[in-house]
Amino acid sequence: MSARARARAGRDATAGWLFTLPIILILGLFLVVPVLMAAWVSVSDWTGRGSPFSSGVSFIGAQNYQQILAEPGLQQRDFGISLRNNLYYVLLVVPLQTVLSLLLASVVNRRAMKGVGFFRTAFYFPSVTSAVAITVLWLFLFSATGPVNRLISFVGLDGPNWFQDPRGVIHVIAGWFGLESAPSAFGDPAALGVTGWEWLAGPSVAMSALILMAVFTTSGTFMLLFLAALQALDPEVDEAATMDGAGRVQRFLRITVPQLRPTIFTVVTLGLIGTWQVFDQIYTGTQGGPSKTTLTPAYLSYTAAFEGQRWGQGAAISFILFFIIVTLTLLQRWALRERDGSGRRRRPRATATTAEGASA
């Protein structure tokens, strides 16, 4: 490389850094610095007064984490209950919203369908509606005298008091068969101060209603991702499978879905992150009730810090939640890797599809 070329490359590099410097400073100021401050708070005895870096704040190591994870008591039990609630929330919301959004995208991807623009807008509309407004609407729909219970009463059944019933749906079903209390094998605390019978309770009736709301409000967004991916597929592959005699279901499961693997990875990743961070629906709707059956780690972190003034524990819960999300994301990344000809797994390609123009 000549001296002139090296000088030009140096000027280009300098110009590039100057153009990116503003966003680097913004991210550093509003993202990196707060994360580092929260990490320090999680290992200190900061009381929320003054600066967390003042001389009166001491380093206490992993004491905040120990109180949550290892020391028996109310704080450990609350975290265990919140983890159980959120685990059921994730296990139900992520698969349901992924499958539903893929089915919706397949439906509105048909060019011959009449009113396809209307249906695309209608399916996507709940995703852009205020979460607070949707939560208030949901509280009305599933109230004791709401439309859902009225509809259930028409078929001769008594609808549940959705947001007041603390029982898990698995316990409700077990009660139909006469199993009202915990068997002796499940009566002792199993993990994080929560008994095995409580771990197996399933989501409460109130959490089940919130799960339905989450699927209703998020499927439209992920539908756009799948729709963009479907429109980017080569139609000749599907036509070749049709010529070979493959039916519609076979073509969808064996031809279309494997080609959507990068988009499925993106949707599942975003779903995992969003469901483990659920907060606004809980804060607006139930505040963790009834009997803490809708308590989540994100809401528990808020209450521990802002209401209980246990700022170190609140920050510690946030970082535990961060590690849970990262671990599960890496696990599903490993599970969704493509296999090469030798049976080895390859990393999933980053999806190149976007939702831009998909709702047109």
C-alpha positions in Angstrom: 0.0 0.0 0.0 1.4 3.4 -1.0 1.8 6.3 1.4 -1.1 8.1 -0.2 -3.4 5.1 0.2 -2.4 4.7 3.8 -3.1 8.4 4.5 -6.5 8.1 2.8 -7.3 5.0 4.9 -6.3 6.9 8.0 -8.6 9.8 7.2 -11.5 7.5 6.4 -11.0 5.7 9.8 -10.9 9.1 11.6 -14.0 10.2 9.8 -15.7 7.0 10.7 -14.9 7.4 14.4 -16.1 11.0 14.4 -19.4 9.9 12.9 -19.9 7.1 15.4 -18.6 9.0 18.4 -22.0 10.6 19.3 -23.8 7.3 19.5 -20.9 5.7 21.4 -21.1 8.5 24.0 -24.9 8.2 24.3 -24.7 4.4 24.7 -21.9 4.7 27.2 -23.7 7.4 29.2 -27.2 5.9 29.3 -26.4 2.2 29.0 -23.0 1.1 30.1 -22.6 3.5 33.0 -26.0 2.6 34.6 -25.2 -1.1 34.2 -21.9 -0.7 35.9 -23.5 1.3 38.7 -26.2 -1.4 39.2 -23.5 -4.0 39.4 -21.8 -2.1 42.1 -25.1 -1.6 44.0 -25.8 -5.3 43.9 -22.6 -6.0 45.9 -22.8 -3.0 48.2 -25.0 -1.8 51.1 -26.3 1.3 49.4 -29.5 2.6 51.1 -30.7 4.7 48.2 -29.6 7.9 49.7 -26.8 10.0 48.2 -24.3 8.6 45.7 -23.7 4.9 45.6 -20.0 5.7 45.3 -19.8 7.8 48.5 -17.5 6.9 51.3 -20.4 5.7 53.5 -21.2 2.8 51.1 -19.4 -0.4 51.8 -18.6 -3.5 49.7 -20.4 -6.5 51.1 -19.6 -9.0 48.3 -22.3 -11.6 47.4 -24.4 -11.0 50.6 -27.4 -9.6 48.6 -27.3 -12.6 46.3 -26.9 -15.0 49.2 -30.0 -13.6 50.9 -32.0 -14.3 47.8 -30.6 -17.7 46.8 -29.3 -19.4 49.9 -30.8 -18.0 53.2 -34.2 -19.4 54.1 -36.7 -16.7 54.7 -39.4 -14.5 53.1 -37.0 -12.9 50.6 -35.8 -16.2 49.3 -39.4 -17.6 49.1 -40.6 -14.5 47.3 -37.9 -14.9 44.7 -38.7 -18.6 44.3 -42.4 -17.9 43.8 -41.7 -15.2 41.3 -39.3 -17.5 39.4 -42.0 -20.2 39.4 -44.6 -17.8 38.1 -42.4 -16.4 35.4 -41.2 -19.9 34.3 -44.8 -21.0 33.6 -45.3 -17.7 31.8 -42.3 -18.3 29.6 -43.1 -22.0 28.9 -46.6 -21.1 27.7 -46.3 -17.7 26.0 -43.2 -18.3 23.9 -44.4 -21.5 22.1 -48.0 -20.2 21.7 -47.0 -16.8 20.3 -44.4 -18.4 18.0 -46.9 -20.9 16.6 -49.7 -18.4 16.3 -47.6 -15.8 14.6 -46.4 -18.3 12.1 -49.9 -19.5 11.3 -51.1 -15.9 11.0 -48.3 -15.0 8.7 -49.1 -18.1 6.5 -52.7 -17.0 6.3 -52.1 -13.4 5.3 -49.3 -14.4 2.9 -51.8 -15.7 0.4 -52.0 -13.2 -2.4 -55.4 -14.5 -3.6 -57.0 -13.8 -0.2 -59.6 -11.1 -0.2 -59.0 -8.2 2.2 -55.5 -9.3 3.0 -54.4 -5.7 3.9 -57.3 -5.4 6.4 -56.3 -8.7 8.1 -52.7 -7.8 8.3 -53.6 -4.5 10.0 -56.1 -6.2 12.3 -53.7 -8.9 13.4 -50.9 -6.3 14.0 -53.0 -3.6 15.7 -52.9 -5.1 19.3 -49.1 -4.9 19.1 -49.1 -1.2 18.8 -51.8 -0.5 21.4 -50.7 0.7 24.8 -49.9 -2.1 27.2 -51.6 -0.2 30.0 -54.8 0.2 27.9 -54.8 -3.5 27.0 -54.3 -4.5 30.6 -57.2 -2.4 31.8 -59.3 -3.9 29.1 -58.3 -7.4 30.1 -59.1 -6.7 33.8 -62.6 -5.8 32.6 -63.0 -8.8 30.3 -61.9 -11.3 33.0 -63.6 -9.7 36.0 -66.2 -11.6 38.0 -69.0 -9.9 36.1 -67.1 -9.4 32.9 -68.0 -10.7 29.4 -65.8 -13.8 29.6 -67.6 -15.1 32.7 -71.0 -14.2 31.3 -70.1 -16.2 28.2 -69.1 -19.1 30.3 -72.3 -18.9 32.3 -74.3 -19.3 29.1 -73.2 -23.0 28.8 -74.2 -23.7 32.4 -70.8 -23.3 34.0 -69.7 -20.9 36.8 -66.8 -18.8 35.5 -63.8 -18.4 37.8 -63.0 -15.2 39.6 -59.9 -14.8 37.4 -58.0 -12.2 39.3 -58.9 -13.3 42.8 -58.3 -17.1 42.5 -54.8 -17.9 43.8 -54.9 -21.6 42.8 -52.8 -22.9 40.0 -54.6 -24.5 37.1 -52.9 -27.8 37.7 -54.2 -27.7 41.3 -57.6 -26.8 40.0 -57.7 -29.8 37.7 -56.3 -32.1 40.5 -59.1 -30.9 42.7 -61.6 -32.2 40.2 -60.3 -35.7 40.9 -60.3 -35.3 44.7 -56.6 -34.2 45.2 -57.1 -31.1 47.3 -53.9 -31.1 49.4 -50.2 -31.8 48.8 -49.0 -35.4 49.0 -46.4 -36.0 51.7 -43.6 -36.4 49.1 -44.2 -32.8 47.9 -44.8 -31.0 51.2 -41.3 -30.0 52.1 -39.5 -27.0 50.5 -37.9 -28.2 47.3 -36.0 -25.2 46.0 -35.8 -21.5 47.0 -38.2 -22.0 49.8 -41.0 -23.2 47.5 -42.4 -26.7 48.0 -42.6 -29.3 45.2 -46.4 -29.1 45.3 -46.2 -25.3 44.7 -43.7 -25.8 41.9 -46.2 -28.1 40.2 -49.2 -25.8 40.7 -49.0 -24.4 37.2 -49.9 -20.8 36.4 -52.6 -19.3 38.6 -56.0 -18.4 37.0 -54.9 -14.7 37.0 -51.6 -15.6 35.4 -53.4 -17.7 32.8 -55.4 -14.6 31.8 -52.1 -12.6 31.5 -50.6 -15.3 29.4 -53.6 -15.0 27.0 -53.1 -11.3 26.9 -49.4 -11.6 26.1 -50.1 -14.0 23.2 -52.8 -11.6 22.0 -50.6 -8.5 22.0 -47.3 -10.0 20.7 -48.3 -12.3 18.0 -48.9 -9.5 15.5 -45.3 -8.2 15.8 -43.8 -11.6 15.2 -46.3 -12.2 12.4 -44.6 -9.4 10.5 -41.2 -11.1 10.9 -42.5 -14.4 9.6 -44.4 -12.7 6.8 -41.3 -10.9 5.6 -39.4 -14.3 5.8 -42.2 -16.1 3.9 -42.2 -13.5 1.1 -38.4 -13.9 0.7 -38.6 -17.7 0.1 -38.0 -19.1 -3.4 -41.5 -20.2 -4.6 -39.8 -22.7 -7.0 -38.9 -25.0 -4.0 -42.5 -25.2 -3.0 -43.6 -25.8 -6.6 -41.1 -28.6 -6.9 -42.5 -30.3 -3.8 -46.0 -29.9 -5.2 -44.9 -31.6 -8.4 -43.5 -34.5 -6.3 -46.9 -35.0 -4.8 -46.4 -33.4 -1.3 -49.5 -32.1 0.3 -50.0 -28.7 1.8 -49.2 -29.8 5.4 -46.2 -31.7 4.3 -44.9 -28.8 2.3 -45.4 -26.4 5.2 -43.7 -28.7 7.8 -40.9 -30.1 5.7 -40.2 -27.3 3.2 -41.3 -24.0 4.6 -40.6 -24.3 8.3 -36.9 -25.5 7.9 -36.3 -22.5 5.7 -37.6 -20.2 8.4 -35.1 -21.5 11.0 -33.2 -18.1 11.2 -36.5 -16.3 11.7 -37.7 -18.8 14.3 -34.4 -18.3 16.2 -35.0 -14.5 16.2 -38.7 -14.8 17.3 -37.9 -17.3 20.1 -35.0 -15.1 21.3 -37.1 -12.0 21.4 -39.9 -13.9 23.0 -37.6 -15.2 25.8 -36.2 -11.8 26.5 -39.7 -10.2 26.6 -41.4 -12.8 28.7 -38.6 -12.9 31.4 -38.8 -9.1 31.6 -42.6 -8.8 32.0 -43.3 -5.9 34.3 -45.9 -3.3 33.0 -48.8 -5.8 32.9 -48.1 -6.9 36.5 -47.6 -3.3 37.7 -50.8 -2.1 36.0 -53.0 -5.1 36.6 -52.3 -7.2 39.6 -49.3 -5.9 41.6 -48.3 -9.5 42.1 -51.7 -10.7 43.5 -53.6 -12.7 44.3 -51.3 -14.2 47.0 -48.2 -13.4 44.9 -49.3 -15.8 42.1 -48.5 -13.2 39.4 -45.3 -11.9 41.0 -42.4 -11.9 38.6 -38.7 -11.3 39.1 -38.8 -8.0 37.3 -41.7 -6.7 39.5 -40.0 -8.2 42.6 -36.8 -6.3 41.8 -38.9 -3.1 41.6 -40.7 -3.6 44.9 -37.5 -4.7 46.7 -35.7 -1.5 45.6 -38.3 1.2 45.4 -40.8 0.0 48.0 -38.6 -2.1 50.4 -35.6 0.2 50.1 -33.4 -2.9 49.6 -31.6 -1.5 46.6 -28.8 -4.1 46.7 -31.3 -7.0 46.5 -33.2 -5.3 43.8 -30.1 -4.9 41.7 -29.1 -8.5 42.5 -32.4 -9.8 41.3 -32.0 -7.9 38.0 -28.6 -9.5 37.4 -29.8 -13.0 38.3 -32.6 -12.4 35.7 -29.9 -11.2 33.2 -28.0 -14.4 33.6 -31.1 -16.5 33.2 -32.0 -14.8 30.0 -28.4 -15.1 28.6 -28.3 -18.8 29.6 -31.6 -19.7 28.0 -30.8 -17.7 24.8 -27.5 -19.6 24.4 -29.3 -22.9 25.0 -32.0 -22.3 22.4 -29.3 -21.0 20.0 -27.6 -24.3 20.4 -30.8 -26.2 20.0 -31.8 -24.4 16.8 -28.4 -24.7 15.1 -28.5 -26.3 11.6 -26.9 -29.7 11.0 -24.4 -30.2 8.2 -24.0 -33.3 6.2 -22.0 -35.1 8.9 -24.7 -34.5 11.6 -22.8 -31.7 13.3 -24.6 -28.6 14.3 -24.0 -25.2 12.7 -24.8 -21.8 14.0 -28.1 -20.4 12.8 -27.6 -17.7 10.2 -28.7 -14.3 11.4 -32.0 -13.6 9.7 -31.8 -11.0 7.0 -35.6 -10.5 6.9 -37.2 -7.4 8.3 -40.8 -6.4 8.9 -40.3 -3.3 6.8 -43.0 -3.3 4.1 -44.6 -6.5 5.3 -47.7 -4.8 6.5 -48.2 -3.0 3.2 
